[in-house]
Structures are given as C-alpha cells and as structure tokens.
C-alpha cells in the first residue's frame, strides 16, 4: 500500500524519506498555510464566524492532490501547534473529494527523528477541531481588530500604513510605560563603603574586600564623608568566620523566549535570527520543536539523557550511581504556558557538534553532519548544554563568611563583611567546563585567630534604581511574563512595531550626573575626593524607543476603545483559547462578545471615521462617498477618478516632488488627473503615465518606454 506523509516544509521531506526508507512512501510538503483570508475584505461572517478562505498556493495544492491520488493512506504531519493543526485541517479540506474511500490521519511529532516519526505513524489520530477552533478564533480576533481599528487610525492621522493589533498594542503600551517610568523616576544617589584588607603588612598579594554592613543607608555625600573621616588605615581587624554550604540548581531547559534571551545576551542575535538558526536545527532533526513556552521534557527523552549523563560523567569520574545524573521535573512560571508541549531540547546527546567537528562524548558515535554554519553550531551547543544541565545534580558551594571588627574602640561600630565562595562539587556546571576549588588552603591562611589590616577604604557613589527602556528580548520576556501572545508571534510583533514606526532603535534618554566618591589610602588620614560624570542613560544602542506617532496612536486608541489598551484583555484572550481547546467555552461566545464591544465603539465615533472602516483595510469607502481627488488607502496615497472608478497610486509622485500627502495642492491635482495624457517625445506621439517608479511613456502599441527623470518636469 502506498502511504503519503504531508509536512509543512521542503527541508523536512528529505529527512523523513531517509528515516522511513520505503519505496511505497511518498513525502511532500505544504509550504506552510495553503489557505488564507482575502486581503481586500474582512474574510469572515460576523454571525456564524465562518471563514472565507482562499487558496494561496494552487501549485502546492495541486501537487498534494496528485500525491493523494497515488496513495492509499494519508498522514498529515504539520507542526504540533495551533497553526499546524489548522494547516492540517485545511489540507484535509483541499483533498476531501479524493479521500472518501481512503484513510486520512493527523500525526504529529515534537522532534524529527526516526523514532519520533515512526512512533507518530504508529499512533495516528484525528484532527482536533477544538484546536482548530482556537486558532481560528485568534485569527478572527486579530483580523477584526486590524481591519476595524486600523482604518480609524488612517482617518485620524492621515497615514495609510498605520495598524492596530491585539498583541501589537500591548507590546507598544509596555514600551511606552517603560519610557514613562524613566521620565518620572526620581534620581536616588547612594554610597557604599568598602575596605581592602591584607593579611600581612609585608605581603599585599593576599587580600580581600569587605563591605560595611551596619551603615547601609548612606544617602548623602556628608554621611559618606563623615564615616570615611572616622575610618583609619593600617589598623588591625579581628576576623570571625563561619563556614556554610549552599547549592545552585540548574536552570530548566529552554523555552522559545529564554533561548532568544540567551542568544541575544551572548551573541547579540535578535529574535528573528535566533529562530532562523533554530528552525534549521529542528528541520535537520537535531533539536525538538522550537515554538514552545513549556519547560517539560518527555519521559522517554529524559531516560536517554540520564543514561548519557551516567555513562559520560558518573562512569568516567568513578563517581558512583547518580552523582551527576538527577531526574528532574520543572514547572513553568509563565502565565498560560502550554505544558502539554515539550521544552526545546536536543534529540541525541551523542551528537556534540551539528557541523561534524566533534564525536559523541563517551560513546565514540560520530557527530551529525548537516552542513550547517558555525552560528548553528553555537546555538546547538547552547541547547545541548542546557538540556544536559537540566537533568544533572546541583552544584555545591562552600562559603566562608567573614566579619571584620576593628581593634580601635572608635571604629568598633563599623562592621565589615566579606564572603568567599568555593565550588566544591560541580554538579551540572561540569557541562560548562567549570572546576572545583579547594577552600582548605584559604582556611589555613586564616589560621586559628585570624586578623587582617585595613589597607584602603573607598566610598563609591552610585545611582539607585534607574529604569531602562526595553531591548527586544526584554520586551519579549515581559510579554511572556504577562501571558500575552505566544512564542511563535513575538519576533513578528517587534518587526511590526518597527515597520509602523511606532518604535525606533536607540538609546535611553541621556542625562549626565556628577557622582562624588572618596578614597583613603594606606597610612594616610587624607581623603581623596573624586568627582566624575556618569551617563544615566547608559551606552546601550539597541533599545526600543516609543516614537511620538506610537504614543499618539495608543492615546487615541485608549480614548475610543480603552479595552484594547488593557493588558488583561490581551492576556485573557490566551485563556479563552485554552478554554476552547479544553471545551470550557466555544468560539461563537468569545467572538460575539468581542465583536459587540468593537461595534459599540465604532457606533460612537464620528461618521467620517466610521465610513473609512466600512469595507475594511482595503482602505476603500463606499465609492459613492468619494469625489475626484487624493485619498489614502491601505495600499498607499492615491488619486481617485470617480467617473472611471479607478485609483492611481501617487507614492512615486510624492517622492519626486518631495511632498507630504497633506501638502498636495490644486496644481498637483490638475496634473495627476490629466494622466494618461497625449505628449510628443523625440518627435513621436506617446501617452504619459505614472507608475510605481514615476513617469513613463506608452506608445500606440501599448509598449512602455522609460522617460529620464531629468525630463519629467518638462511635462508638468
């Protein structure tokens, strides 16, 4: 029997063919969504909420149908998320007439490995219509807000490219709130006091830094100077110390956002770049599915990883059973996390390098060779180490906590504290190459009655609690914390904010501030005063700065539809989707409620604003309402000719004339409305037209001819 497996991307087809290795298996792909909503209208019925799908890739659909004809059993293996379930539903719909007498199943796998693919085929299921309904609900809500609210913004701000979106609004509000925190923050200067202690007056190599701990609210320069005046250098201090242990647990395996954050912090990759590399690793079968907010690892995967840790670290170190390996479960701290999914993890711990430069540690297995770049390898190494670490034991530290008290009676009120930590068992940190340290030598140096000597005091001024604008990954982290959006959407939301010019990349507000610090050096009672200028804004150049346009847009939306600016409204949407999946609510109830709110808001707006919304973001009002003239549409500024019911885009004209839309005058209208017009060029008759690149000529045979830009003005 012929079997057909349909996946989303071409890259996966070769990998899956190799795993199944059967001449009776066909593997093809859908290139993502095969259906979409129309661009020029709302695309759904506001009573039944049925979607008006159109085919977006007829060639792909035709290929899938040809493969179905040749097959007896069809497995739709799109991605294991809401989008993937809907794509599967649409694929099945597109072949419904061909499968009446055939078996058609939905299968899904969290990783593209031979074991996972074969297990999925052995355990097929039906398409989950609750998941499909949840995805369609989200799609309709986002479409509804975009198509009903965006035209209001065009009318208000006379900019046809503006848009409103459920998650987009929330992200912009967060950026604006952070900006307001900075503008309203109070500058609080504080001082700390530290002392450099030495153990031997003749040997200054062995030293430690102690912090003054019983005067922790030094908030004026006079307080700081007063204490510094009383402290003496070259004075003996007695040391009392205590030995304590503390443990450090490994972080959970990666979610989409924690992976993006680490990649940004380590390599300065933005979310889009990180996801591109991660997608390649996933499609090559090296890591599990990459769009997830779960920190779970399946039991089967845990067992494989635990065995690898035992064979590699416990056995090689002679450490005994389970000294390094530790079976753990993590619980997500994120609102709305979909715990049924898995975290991002490696699929085979024996593969050390994704580009074939290493060998399987402790096993002799060759590394996978996937012709991936060094950047892919960097990301794979991060995911591999994080996966292994998450199933390993805690690192153990021994802390020597020392309290230093002066022998001078007038200084006894000043107590200094210093802590030295020594890693005495690596635990999970062995994966990162960290080594244990011996604290016994330090204890020997302290001796039975330890003393030290004050060598130098410093009182450093600093500014406390200055907020900062978000960078890209910090905004993503905040969205996730609030339960807004899903991992698959974060990168595109930030792109949208930048595209619409609601935010721009730059620095924090810059402000110079004078900071005073004091130093008292060894064998001197003189205080050296240092004043330096610091920049309160910092040097980061990758922060998201709300623009005046972005602020004005949100303020306007808040005035006309305040619920769209409520973060709880946006996060509740994710709860509603979960309720649909879990059959606690249904698509119609949720959509009726949201549509009712938006409709009431629209009814309260001035009629001109409502008219601009009438037919959605095609930007077109009812044709009867138009007069000849310039208008803004979703597709750009246009000249509308009522008699011919035609639109002429004038973007190129505005660029040529270096004019803003609102600066167009009667002379501009007279020229544009005359086109196309008869002209003579080089002694021959032509028609003068305007297009996306400006003015051009068309001859009697309807052939286009370029018109040099320097000649344009002669035809106006």
Secondary structure, DSSP 8 states (H G I E B T S, - for coil): --EEEEES-HHHHHHHHHHH--TTEEEEE--S-SEEE-SSS--B-TTT--B-EEES-HHHHHHHHHHHHT-SEEEE---SSHHHHHHHHHHHHHTGGG-TTSEEEE---SB-SHHHHHHHHHT-B---HHHHHHHHHHHHHHHHHHHHHHHHHHHHH--TT----HHHHHHHHHHHHHHHHHHH---EEEEEEEEEEEEETTEEEEEEEEEE-S-----SHHHHHHHHHH--SS-EEEEEEEEEEEEE-----B-HHHHHHHHHHHH---HHHHHHHHHHHHHTTSBB-S--------HHHHHHHHHHHIIIIIHHHT--TTSSB--------STT--TTS--B-BS-TT---TBS-SB-TTT--B--B----HHHHHHHHHHHHHHHHHTB--EEEEEEEEEEEESSGGGTT-EEEEEEEEEEE-GGGGGGT------HHHHHHH-SS-EEEEEEEEEEEEEE------BHHHHHHHHHHTT-S-TTTHHHHHHHHHHTTSEEEE-----EEEEEEEEE-TT----EEEEEEEETT-S---EEEE-HHHHHHHHHHHHH-GGGG-HHHHHHHHHHHHHHHTTSS-HHHHHHHHHHHHHHHHHTS-HHHHHHHTTGGG----GGG--SEEEEETTEEEEEETTTTEEEE-HHHHHHHT--GGG--HHHHHHHHT-SEEEEETTEEEEEEEETTEEEEE-TT--EEE--GGGGGGG-
